[in-house]
Amino acid sequence: MSSGTVYKNYINGKWVESKSGKTFENLNPADKTDLIGVFQKSNAEDVKAAIDAAAEAYKKWRLVPAPKRGEILYRVAARLTANKEQYARDMTREMGKILIETRGDVQEAIDMTYYMAGEGRRLFGMTTPSELPNKFNMTIRQPVGVCAFITPWNFPMAIPSWKMMPALICGNTIVIKPATDTPMSVVNLMQACDAEGVPPGVVNMVTGSGGALGDALIGDDRVKIVSFTGSTEIGRKVSEACAPKFKHVCLEMGGKNVQIVMDDANLDLAVEGALWGAFGTTGQRCTATSRLIIHKDVAQKMTAMLVDRAKALKVGNGLDESVNMGPCVNESQMNTVLGYMEIGKKDGAKLLCGGGRLTGGNYDKGYFLQPTIFGEVTTKMRIWKEEIFGPVLSIGTFSSFDEAIAMANDTAYGLSASLYTRDVNKAYAAMRDVYTGIFYVNAPTIGAETHLPFGGTKETGNGHREAATAALDVFSEWKSIYVDFSGTIQRAQIDNAD
Ligand code: NAP
């Protein structure tokens, strides 16, 4: 029996144990001897209790004026701000990314909460003239009901907040199931909501395995919206499970993001961008730079500069402020990435640095990999095509701008891309022609801000966007309202036809 702090599910405003009587341990991937806590291994009964609470709370929450809902969110945002450092440290311990990044993750949750709190006084609809006299037309947003959220481990507080805050401001209630690897950050989010007066049942959390809880969560008729962020493989299952009941489903899935470097680019800047894009969060970002394509005239020079910098990165425990890259999130993820390193070697890519696990001393306590770069990668190779989700960068070359655009688009995914150039014409052409949901010019493929829509094309998403006002379209439905004050029946398209 573990002696760590036991964290409970949050249902109907109370911290409760799972009906299963079972728990699981959350360990630090940088140091397996560091126990973050013991969490509830929930079952379908727990999920039902959470949905019961959310369905009941919805009856009142939908009627709370949106500015009042916003006032609660302002207080939640202030609490997240006050606890930012502690939440960041908890997050580094539970999933490994370095402190500057976990501070950024919490900041993203703060930004989103303030942003959506402000929406409480907007949630704008339209008024528009009627085609008929003495008639008034307008649109309003209406909430949808109980929302179920399934979230990944790589942005343990930011991603839950992207879903929670717009859903709440629109008047919905929620049940969230965080990733098994990162329940602590969502417990922190729930504690902030609890302390700042989010009414009981409006937000609920059940921890445990997605495989075990997914059906209970998605299958319940009272759940009207499912918002999922994770792999394309699981996203497809979620989508199929939602289809028979026409549930609204918002999917944010995998990526295979590209950085393009033209021959006129500032190479120092492009190297900085590739380094941050490929090895930030140990390459475990949906927007990570996984493919780097460089104009052949500067490829040799830039590759040498980049490899030197990658070799100098300090890998270690993210709590150490001097560390540049933390561990993989868990053993299985590490083994998947090691598998891809072997595939790259076997398929004939040229290993330029890294290529294996870091061992010895403190490295043996966790799941550390070397920052790895492959050169001479061709578009047929698996490391070029498949999402690796680890610190592995594949480099290819091109001869013309059109070839670069074609290579960039030659992927199943469409989340993020970036172009380094000093030529404004090429920049605008690429903004138009690269088919992704996010595009950067002279910046890496990572670095989204909360007031712009976030999401991707093709197998990255199903057309919805998170963040910004776009998120309100996921969590509300439009209602068009016609008020006829003429005192007569007026038939649209008929009585005004002449
Ligand atoms: P994952 O394995 O798909 O898991 C995501 C979530 O789904 C977790 O909470 C997981 O629970 C749950 N889950 C697993 N099996 C399920 C099932 N059968 N039914 C319902 N839920 C289930 O993904 P991950 O490894 O956590 O995250 C990495 C992936 O997320 C990458 O592909 C990455 O690109 C993607 N991602 C995309 C975005 C974006 O915005 N596009 C952002 C971040 C990450 P357990 O943890 O209990 O398994």
Residues whose N, C-alpha, C, O or C-beta is under 5 A from the ligand:
A	BS01	NAP	I150 T151 P152 W153 K177 P178 A179 T180 D181 G208 S209 G210 G211 G214 T229 G230 S231 T232 I234 E252 M253 G254 G255 C286 T460
